[in-house]
Each structure stands twice: as C-alpha cells, then as structure tokens.
Amino acid sequence: MRFLLDAEQRAFAGSLGAMLARSDTPSVIRDWSRGEHARGRALWSRIAEAGVFALAVPEAYEGLGPRPVELAVAFVELGRHAVPGPLVETVAAAALLAGIPEPGPAKRLLPALGAGEAMVTLSHAGYALDADAADLRLAVSGADVPTGSAAGPAGTGRPAHELRLAPAPAPGALRPSLDPARRLSPLPSGGELLAAGQQIVVSAADALAYARLTTAAQALGVGEALLDKTVTYVRQRTQFGAPIGSFQAVKHRLADAKIALEFARPLLFGAALTMAPADIAAAKVTACEAAYATARTALQLHGAIGYTAEYDLSLWLTKARALRTAWGGPDVCRAEVLSGDRRW
C-alpha cells in the first residue's frame, strides 16, 4: 500500500518548511529553554498564519478541519525544525473541546486556538507541557466519587470526569525534562469547570489519538533532520585521508536509519487516513523508535562534538528521546497495536 502526498500537500509542506528554515529555530529553542518566550510566540503566530492550528479546528468553529493528513504533513516539518512549544497539546486540546457535548466551551475557545491567538496546553496526569507560556491550560481529571455524591451520578459511585481551565502553575514549579525545551509543570487543582460526565472520556480518547499522531509526525521530522545533518557531517569529516562517509560501516549505519524512517512514513499517513487507535499507536511506536535509533547513530558518528550542548545537533537529539515516551511509550503503544482497533 502506498501513501503519496498530492501536489497541494507537497506545496504546503514546502512553504511551511521554507518559512521555518528562515526562522533560526536553534536560537528560538535556546530562548524557550530559558523561559524566554518572545521569539517563540512570534514563530507561533507565523505557524498559525500558515493555517496549521486551523487544521485541527472544525469548520463550525472557524477552522479548516479536522484534517489529520494535513496535520501530519505540518508536524513532520515542525519536527524537522524542532520547533518548541505545546504544538501537539494545542491540537489535542482542539480535538477535546470539539468532542464535548456542551457547545459553549468550544465556541468560546476554539476560534482563538485555530487563529493562533491562544497557546493551549493540556494535562491528563497532572503535568502539562509549557504551562508557564500557555494562555490556556486544560486539565482532564477523573476521581472516584462517593455513592450518592452530587458530583457524580447518584447511587452509582462511578468516576466523575471533568474538564477544567486550570490556574497557572506556581513560580518555580518546573520539573526536569530530557529535552530542556519541553518545560513540564504540575497544574494546580481547581479552576473553571468547562464540562463533566462520561462524554469527557470519549473526547479525551480523541485528544489522545491526535496527540499520538502529531507526536509521531514530529518524531519522523526530527529523525529526518538528524539523518540529513549526519550525512552532511560524515561527508566533511575525514580520517586516514578520506571522508568517514566513505567507510562501509558508516554507510551501513546510515542506511539502517534511512530504512527505519522510510518504513515509518507510510504507517504515519495510513494512520492519519484511518484514525484508528491501533494504527496510530503503530505509527507512533515506529516513528519514535526510528527517530531514537537515528539519534543514536547521529551521536556516534558525530563523535565528541555530538555530546556538546552548544552544538545544534543536541537540540534534535534530546527531542528525539523525549518524544519517544510522550503520550504513551513504546510498551504502551505496542500493547495498543496488539489489542486495539485496526481499519486497514
């Protein structure tokens, strides 16, 4: 089965990639890692002007979507340039808000999200990415409710699932991350209640699907960028009077990385077509493992310089490792593939 982009999708990828190439993303990433968000927010606005976030918002709420294939196209480019910020979380938040039965929160929040006027992050397990920079912080929670409590169905004792606008995290609440540009914070409890009930479970599953799909696309872009950078490097670095890229062992390592990334690509776009949970899980584990393996190859072939934080390669290396476990690690996704829904 072949998944080929049409001319319009290729043009979209090309124009987005060209814009990002002019944006000096390594400097943006380093600013973002220090909590300096001005350049990152300016880049966020340009990404929104390109229509990326509107692809996640239904037309009923002034968006262009949902269009998962085009989102995958966009997020490959965002990963290729290692753009920081809660990109995945904003897309997942759009899916979550669009799926809840009460139209009020969606009408209130989705137009600004699609236009890039609101940077949104999303937490399900107590931690949120870039909550200090986000304009809106959505928190999904579900806790056992005592039987007969007014917070849940009377007499059932079932969990009460809630969607809230969480307050900003406390200063100094950041937690260490493998990727310094992925700033994690615990969200305080409380905040405005947007919706409650079992429908939140369904909407959260939709949000998880979009989060995993766009994470897989990001990882594929990161892996392709690492491979390109490494190919360029091994052509320039010489040993014994010859470029190290001419050595058979180096060629084999690069070929293995290329094959792994190429195998991930059709899984990604196949999953974007079906949006089946098992297909998305397969795409995520394949793309993230391919990117992680490529990162290891890139680090080894760059030698000592690859270990230095000042060298730009490190910005992609740490992102490949962090994306591997974001929104479900390899074991979780493999279990989903074995037990879940497939539509191919």
C-alpha positions as CSV (number, residue, x, y, z in Angstrom):
1,M,0.0,0.0,0.0
2,R,1.4,3.4,-1.0
3,F,0.6,6.7,0.7
4,L,1.7,9.6,-1.5
5,L,1.0,13.3,-0.9
6,D,-0.8,15.2,-3.6
7,A,0.6,18.4,-5.2
8,E,-1.3,20.7,-2.8
9,Q,0.0,18.8,0.3
10,R,3.6,18.9,-1.0
11,A,3.4,22.6,-1.7
12,F,2.0,23.1,1.9
13,A,4.9,21.2,3.3
14,G,7.4,23.1,1.2
15,S,6.1,26.5,2.1
16,L,6.0,25.7,5.8
17,G,9.4,24.2,5.7
18,A,10.8,27.2,3.9
19,M,9.3,29.6,6.5
20,L,10.7,27.6,9.4
21,A,14.2,27.4,7.7
22,R,14.3,31.2,7.8
23,S,13.3,31.4,11.5
24,D,16.6,30.4,13.1
25,T,14.8,27.8,15.2
26,P,18.0,26.8,17.2
27,S,18.0,30.3,18.7
28,V,14.3,30.1,19.4
29,I,14.7,26.8,21.1
30,R,17.5,28.0,23.4
31,D,15.5,31.1,24.4
32,W,12.5,28.9,25.1
33,S,14.6,26.6,27.2
34,R,15.5,29.6,29.4
35,G,11.8,30.6,29.8
36,E,12.2,33.5,27.3
37,H,9.1,33.2,25.1
38,A,9.0,36.3,22.9
39,R,10.7,34.8,19.8
40,G,8.8,31.5,20.3
41,R,5.5,33.3,20.4
42,A,6.4,35.2,17.2
43,L,7.1,32.0,15.5
44,W,3.9,30.5,16.8
45,S,2.0,33.3,15.2
46,R,3.6,32.7,11.8
47,I,2.8,29.0,12.1
48,A,-0.8,29.9,12.8
49,E,-0.9,32.2,9.8
50,A,0.2,29.3,7.7
51,G,-3.0,27.6,8.8
52,V,-1.5,24.8,10.9
53,F,-3.7,25.1,14.0
54,A,-6.8,25.8,11.9
55,L,-6.4,22.2,10.5
56,A,-7.3,20.9,13.9
57,V,-10.4,23.0,14.4
58,P,-13.8,22.1,12.8
59,E,-15.2,24.4,10.3
60,A,-18.2,25.1,12.6
61,Y,-15.7,26.9,14.9
62,E,-13.9,29.0,12.2
63,G,-11.3,26.3,11.4
64,L,-10.4,24.2,8.4
65,G,-10.6,20.7,9.8
66,P,-10.3,18.4,11.3
67,R,-7.8,17.3,8.6
68,P,-5.4,14.7,10.2
69,V,-3.4,14.1,7.0
70,E,-2.5,17.7,6.6
71,L,-1.8,17.9,10.3
72,A,0.7,15.0,9.9
73,V,2.3,16.9,6.9
74,A,2.7,20.0,9.0
75,F,4.0,18.3,12.1
76,V,6.7,16.5,10.1
77,E,8.0,19.9,9.1
78,L,7.7,21.2,12.7
79,G,9.7,18.3,13.9
80,R,12.3,18.7,11.2
81,H,13.0,22.2,12.5
82,A,12.5,21.2,16.2
83,V,10.0,24.0,16.9
84,P,9.4,24.3,20.6
85,G,6.1,24.9,22.4
86,P,2.9,23.0,23.1
87,L,2.1,22.3,19.5
88,V,0.9,18.7,20.0
89,E,-1.1,19.8,23.1
90,T,-2.9,22.6,21.2
91,V,-4.0,20.1,18.5
92,A,-5.1,17.6,21.2
93,A,-7.0,20.4,23.0
94,A,-8.9,21.2,19.8
95,A,-10.0,17.6,19.5
96,L,-11.0,17.5,23.1
97,L,-13.1,20.7,23.0
98,A,-14.7,19.8,19.7
99,G,-15.9,16.5,21.1
100,I,-17.6,17.6,24.3
101,P,-21.4,17.8,24.1
102,E,-21.7,21.3,25.6
103,P,-21.0,23.7,22.6
104,G,-20.2,26.7,24.9
105,P,-16.6,26.0,25.6
106,A,-15.8,25.1,22.0
107,K,-17.5,28.3,20.7
108,R,-15.6,30.3,23.3
109,L,-12.1,28.8,22.9
110,L,-11.7,27.1,19.5
111,P,-11.7,30.2,17.2
112,A,-8.8,31.8,19.1
113,L,-7.0,28.4,19.2
114,G,-7.3,28.0,15.4
115,A,-6.2,31.5,14.7
116,G,-3.1,31.1,16.9
117,E,-4.3,33.8,19.3
118,A,-4.3,31.4,22.2
119,M,-1.5,29.0,23.0
120,V,-3.1,26.0,24.8
121,T,-1.6,23.1,26.8
122,L,-3.3,20.0,28.0
123,S,-2.7,17.8,31.1
124,H,-4.2,14.5,31.8
125,A,-1.9,13.1,34.5
126,G,-1.2,16.2,36.5
127,Y,1.7,17.6,34.3
128,A,1.4,19.9,31.4
129,L,4.0,21.0,28.8
130,D,4.9,24.7,28.7
131,A,2.1,25.6,31.1
132,D,4.1,28.7,32.0
133,A,3.9,30.0,28.5
134,A,0.4,28.9,27.6
135,D,-2.6,31.2,27.6
136,L,-5.0,28.4,28.4
137,R,-4.3,25.2,30.5
138,L,-6.9,22.4,30.1
139,A,-6.9,19.7,32.7
140,V,-8.8,16.4,32.4
141,S,-9.5,14.6,35.6
142,G,-11.4,11.6,36.9
143,A,-11.6,10.6,40.5
144,D,-13.8,8.1,42.4
145,V,-16.9,9.9,43.7
146,P,-18.6,8.6,46.8
147,T,-22.0,6.9,46.2
148,G,-24.8,9.5,46.1
149,S,-22.4,12.5,45.8
150,A,-23.8,15.4,43.9
151,A,-20.6,15.4,41.8
152,G,-21.5,12.1,40.1
153,P,-24.5,10.0,39.0
154,A,-26.5,9.5,42.2
155,G,-26.2,6.0,43.6
156,T,-23.6,4.7,41.1
157,G,-20.2,5.5,42.7
158,R,-18.8,6.0,39.1
159,P,-15.9,8.3,38.4
160,A,-16.8,12.0,37.8
161,H,-14.8,13.1,34.7
162,E,-14.2,16.8,34.4
163,L,-12.6,19.2,32.1
164,R,-11.3,22.4,33.7
165,L,-9.4,25.5,32.9
166,A,-6.6,25.2,35.3
167,P,-4.8,28.1,37.0
168,A,-1.2,29.0,36.1
169,P,1.5,26.9,37.8
170,A,3.3,28.3,40.7
171,P,6.7,30.0,40.0
172,G,9.5,27.5,40.3
173,A,7.2,24.5,39.7
174,L,9.1,23.3,36.7
175,R,10.2,19.6,36.6
176,P,13.3,18.3,34.9
177,S,12.9,17.1,31.3
178,L,15.1,15.1,28.9
179,D,14.6,18.0,26.5
180,P,15.2,21.4,28.1
181,A,12.8,23.0,25.6
182,R,10.0,20.7,26.9
183,R,9.2,22.6,30.1
184,L,6.9,20.4,32.4
185,S,4.9,21.8,35.3
186,P,2.3,20.3,37.6
187,L,-1.1,22.1,37.2
188,P,-2.8,23.3,40.4
189,S,-6.2,21.8,41.2
190,G,-9.3,23.8,40.7
191,G,-10.1,26.3,38.1
192,E,-13.2,26.9,36.0
193,L,-15.3,23.8,35.2
194,L,-15.9,23.6,31.4
195,A,-17.7,20.2,31.2
196,A,-18.3,17.0,33.1
197,G,-19.6,13.5,32.5
198,Q,-18.8,10.3,30.6
199,Q,-18.6,12.2,27.3
200,I,-15.3,13.6,28.6
201,V,-13.8,10.0,28.3
202,V,-14.7,9.8,24.6
203,S,-13.4,13.3,23.9
204,A,-10.2,12.5,25.8
205,A,-9.7,9.4,23.6
206,D,-10.0,11.7,20.5
207,A,-7.5,14.1,22.0
208,L,-5.1,11.2,22.7
209,A,-5.4,10.0,19.1
210,Y,-4.5,13.4,17.7
211,A,-1.7,13.8,20.3
212,R,-0.1,10.5,19.3
213,L,-0.5,11.1,15.6
214,T,1.1,14.5,15.7
215,T,3.9,13.3,18.1
216,A,4.6,10.5,15.6
217,A,4.8,13.1,12.8
218,Q,7.1,15.3,14.9
219,A,9.4,12.4,15.6
220,L,9.6,11.5,11.9
221,G,10.6,15.0,11.1
222,V,13.2,15.0,13.9
223,G,14.7,11.7,12.6
224,E,14.9,13.0,9.1
225,A,16.6,16.2,10.2
226,L,19.1,14.1,12.3
227,L,19.9,11.9,9.3
228,D,20.4,14.9,7.0
229,K,22.7,16.6,9.4
230,T,24.7,13.4,9.9
231,V,25.1,12.7,6.2
232,T,26.4,16.3,5.7
233,Y,28.8,15.8,8.6
234,V,30.3,12.5,7.5
235,R,31.0,13.9,4.1
236,Q,33.1,16.7,5.7
237,R,34.9,14.9,8.5
238,T,38.0,13.0,7.3
239,Q,40.0,10.1,8.8
240,F,43.0,8.4,7.2
241,G,42.8,10.9,4.4
242,A,39.2,10.1,3.4
243,P,35.7,11.3,4.4
244,I,34.3,9.0,7.1
245,G,31.1,8.7,5.0
246,S,33.0,6.6,2.5
247,F,33.6,3.9,5.1
248,Q,31.4,0.8,4.7
249,A,30.4,0.6,8.4
250,V,29.3,4.3,8.4
251,K,27.2,3.7,5.2
252,H,25.5,0.7,6.8
253,R,24.5,2.7,9.9
254,L,23.1,5.5,7.8
255,A,21.3,3.1,5.5
256,D,19.7,1.4,8.6
257,A,18.5,4.8,9.8
258,K,17.1,5.7,6.4
259,I,15.2,2.4,6.1
260,A,13.7,2.7,9.5
261,L,12.4,6.3,8.8
262,E,11.1,5.3,5.4
263,F,9.2,2.4,6.9
264,A,7.6,4.8,9.5
265,R,6.3,7.2,6.8
266,P,3.5,5.1,5.3
267,L,2.4,4.0,8.8
268,L,2.1,7.6,9.8
269,F,0.0,8.7,6.8
270,G,-2.0,5.4,6.8
271,A,-2.9,6.2,10.4
272,A,-3.9,9.7,9.5
273,L,-6.3,8.3,6.9
274,T,-8.0,5.8,9.2
275,M,-7.6,7.5,12.7
276,A,-7.9,4.0,14.2
277,P,-6.3,3.8,17.7
278,A,-4.2,0.8,16.8
279,D,-3.0,2.3,13.5
280,I,-2.0,5.5,15.3
281,A,-0.2,3.5,18.1
282,A,1.7,1.6,15.4
283,A,2.7,4.8,13.7
284,K,3.9,6.4,16.9
285,V,6.0,3.5,18.1
286,T,7.5,3.0,14.7
287,A,8.3,6.7,14.0
288,C,9.6,7.4,17.5
289,E,11.8,4.3,17.6
290,A,13.1,5.1,14.2
291,A,13.9,8.7,15.3
292,Y,15.5,7.4,18.5
293,A,17.7,4.9,16.6
294,T,18.7,7.7,14.2
295,A,19.6,9.9,17.1
296,R,21.9,7.2,18.5
297,T,23.5,6.9,15.1
298,A,23.9,10.6,14.7
299,L,25.5,10.9,18.1
300,Q,28.0,8.1,17.5
301,L,29.0,9.3,14.0
302,H,29.5,12.9,15.2
303,G,31.8,11.7,17.9
304,A,32.7,14.0,20.9
305,I,31.2,17.1,19.3
306,G,27.8,15.4,19.3
307,Y,27.8,15.5,23.2
308,T,28.2,19.2,23.5
309,A,25.1,21.3,24.3
310,E,26.5,24.2,22.3
311,Y,26.3,22.2,19.1
312,D,22.9,22.5,17.5
313,L,22.7,18.7,16.9
314,S,21.9,18.4,20.7
315,L,18.6,20.2,20.2
316,W,17.3,17.4,17.9
317,L,18.9,14.6,19.9
318,T,17.1,15.5,23.2
319,K,13.8,16.0,21.4
320,A,14.0,12.5,19.8
321,R,14.5,10.9,23.2
322,A,11.7,12.9,24.8
323,L,9.1,12.3,22.0
324,R,9.7,8.5,22.4
325,T,7.8,8.5,25.7
326,A,5.4,11.4,25.2
327,W,1.8,10.4,25.0
328,G,2.5,6.7,25.5
329,G,5.8,5.0,25.4
330,P,6.8,2.0,23.2
331,D,5.4,-0.6,25.5
332,V,2.0,1.2,25.8
333,C,1.7,1.7,22.0
334,R,2.7,-1.9,21.3
335,A,0.0,-3.2,23.7
336,E,-2.5,-0.9,21.8
337,V,-1.4,-2.4,18.5
338,L,-1.9,-5.9,19.8
339,S,-5.3,-5.4,21.3
340,G,-6.8,-2.4,19.6
341,D,-8.9,-1.3,16.6
342,R,-7.5,-1.6,13.1
343,R,-9.1,-0.3,9.9
344,W,-6.7,-1.1,7.2
